[in-house]
Structure formats: C-alpha cells, structure tokens
Amino acid sequence: MQIFPFRLLTGTLTGCMRTFLDIVDGTRRVQRVDEDELHIAFLNPNPVRPGHTIVITRKVVDSVFDLDEREFGALMEFTRRTAVRLKLRLPCERVCLAAIGWQVRHAHVHLVPTNADGEFPPLPGAPASDAELAAIVARLRS
C-alpha cells in the first residue's frame, strides 16, 4: 500500500471560514492555469502529483453543493475543460477529480493527473454489511 503525505494548502480566513478569497482578489500569487468570469484554475503549490490543479469559484460559498444548479453546472464544465487540457498537454492517462471541502471552506475541485492506479490518494473505508447499507438506502429513499 502506498502512503500519501497530506499537506494543507491553506487559504485566507474570512470570519471563521478558511477561503481562497486572497487568490480571487489577487493578493496571493498562484500559477494560474486558466480563468473565466466565474472560476480560476491554478496549480496546487503542494501537489499530490505534477500538474495537480485546483479549480475554484470566484464567488465564495462553503461547498460545491451550496452552488445553485446553474453555478454548479458552470463549475463542472470549466473543470471538465481544464481536465481535458491537463490530459492532453502533460500528458497523462487520466485526470482524477475530488471535491472534499473540509480544510478550505470555499467551493473548489482538485484535478490530479495520473498514469496508474494508486497515484491518487485513496478513500479509505471499511466494508459495510448488507444490513448497514440497506439501512442507509432506506433513509435516503424515504
């Protein structure tokens, strides 16, 4: 099993929420890959792999799921275009995507170029019983 070091890319504190506002307003310099009127894509200064890119919204919201349907769709399309560029220009076999959002409370997506299984940090978990899974499904469907 491969062990991945987790390094925090810290953001700016806005009230009690850590955000990427300093990148949006230009007070923190980053290597920008692309941007439009709603988004900025920049290289993570602490990459999991070369080319690890973070896509953020210019609008500060806590999570990607706090975006409205139009904003979420625009983020995903900008992210897709950025991932296609990474795959073609670096090149790599595939680009993995993660939207975790605990360390920095600002809607963002990680894009990590990879060439093999195990190059992207795994989501650790323990097997769940059929009963546990059935109970969760029942709650979600009710």
Secondary structure as UniProt FT lines:
FT   STRAND          12..14
FT   TURN            15..16
FT   STRAND          17..19
FT   HELIX           21..24
FT   TURN            25..26
FT   STRAND          32..35
FT   STRAND          39..43
FT   TURN            50..51
FT   STRAND          53..57
FT   HELIX           64..66
FT   HELIX           69..89
FT   TURN            90..91
FT   STRAND          94..98
FT   STRAND          108..114
FT   TURN            117..118
FT   HELIX           130..141
//
